[in-house]
Amino acid sequence: MTESGYLVNLDMVGNRVAPLALGPEHVVLFIGTNKIVKDTPEAFHRIKTIAAPLNAKRHTNFKIPCQTTSICHDCKSNQRICNSWVITEKSFPKHRIKIILINQELGY
C-alpha cells in the first residue's frame, strides 16, 4: 500500500488479486507497517525484491531464478509467479474495500 492509499498487488494467476477489482460485496485487508511504501515505483520495487522472491521460495517444486537470487529477473518461466498486477486507486462501490492497518510487521 502506498502512502497515498494505492493498493499494489501481484499474483501468478490472478485469483488472489481479482477480488480487489471485482468480486465480493466486502473486502477486508489487514496491512502491517512493513507493507506501506512511499509510492507505486517503491511498491513495485518492494514486491520484486522482497515479497515475490520470498513467496517463490515457498514453492519448492518450482524452478525460477528469484528463488535462489532473491530478486526478480523478469523471467520467462512457465512457473513464473509474477504475472497479474492489480493497482487499486479507489474502491467501487465506495467503502467496498476496508483496510485495517496494524502497527507491526506482518508477513512479507
C-alpha positions in Angstrom: 0.0 0.0 0.0 1.3 3.4 -0.9 1.2 6.4 1.5 -1.4 7.9 -0.8 -3.6 4.8 -0.5 -3.0 2.9 -3.7 -3.1 -0.9 -3.3 -0.4 -2.6 -5.4 -0.7 -6.4 -5.7 0.9 -9.1 -7.8 -0.1 -12.7 -8.4 0.7 -15.8 -10.5 -2.7 -16.5 -11.9 -4.8 -13.6 -10.6 -7.2 -15.5 -8.4 -5.9 -13.8 -5.2 -5.9 -10.3 -6.6 -9.1 -10.4 -8.7 -11.5 -9.8 -5.8 -10.0 -6.4 -5.3 -11.2 -5.4 -8.7 -14.4 -7.3 -8.9 -16.0 -9.8 -6.6 -17.4 -9.9 -3.2 -19.6 -7.3 -1.7 -16.9 -6.6 1.0 -13.2 -7.0 1.0 -11.1 -6.5 4.2 -7.3 -6.2 4.1 -5.1 -6.4 7.1 -1.9 -4.5 6.3 1.2 -4.4 8.5 3.6 -1.4 8.6 6.2 -3.2 6.5 3.9 -3.1 3.5 3.4 0.6 3.5 5.6 2.3 0.9 6.0 5.9 -0.4 4.7 5.4 -4.0 3.9 2.9 -6.7 7.5 2.7 -8.0 8.6 1.8 -4.5 5.7 -0.7 -4.2 6.9 -2.4 -7.5 10.4 -2.5 -6.1 9.4 -3.9 -2.8 7.3 -6.6 -4.4 10.1 -7.6 -6.8 12.9 -7.6 -4.3 11.2 -8.8 -1.1 7.7 -10.2 -1.3 7.8 -12.1 -4.6 11.2 -13.8 -4.0 10.1 -14.9 -0.5 6.8 -16.2 -1.9 8.6 -18.1 -4.6 10.8 -19.9 -2.0 7.6 -21.5 -0.6 7.1 -23.3 -3.9 9.7 -25.9 -3.6 8.6 -27.7 -6.8 9.2 -24.6 -8.9 12.5 -23.7 -10.6 12.6 -20.0 -11.0 15.6 -17.7 -10.7 14.2 -15.4 -7.9 14.1 -18.5 -5.5 17.9 -18.5 -5.4 18.9 -14.9 -6.0 16.1 -13.2 -4.0 15.4 -10.7 -6.7 13.1 -10.7 -9.7 14.7 -11.5 -13.1 11.6 -10.8 -15.1 12.0 -14.4 -16.1 10.1 -16.2 -18.9 9.5 -19.4 -17.0 6.2 -21.2 -17.2 6.3 -21.3 -13.4 6.8 -17.5 -13.1 4.7 -16.2 -10.1 4.7 -12.6 -11.2 2.0 -12.3 -13.9 -1.1 -10.4 -12.8 -0.8 -6.9 -11.4 -3.7 -5.1 -9.8 -3.4 -1.5 -8.8 -6.4 -0.2 -6.9 -6.8 3.6 -6.5 -10.3 3.8 -5.2 -13.0 1.3 -4.1 -16.1 0.9 -6.1 -18.7 0.9 -4.8 -17.5 3.3 -2.2 -16.4 1.5 1.1 -16.4 -2.0 -0.5 -12.7 -2.4 0.4 -11.8 -1.9 4.0 -8.3 -1.5 5.2 -7.2 -2.3 8.7 -3.7 -1.0 9.5 -1.8 -3.0 12.1 1.2 -1.3 13.8 3.6 -4.2 13.4 5.4 -6.0 10.6 3.3 -8.9 9.2 4.2 -11.4 6.6 6.3 -10.4 3.7 
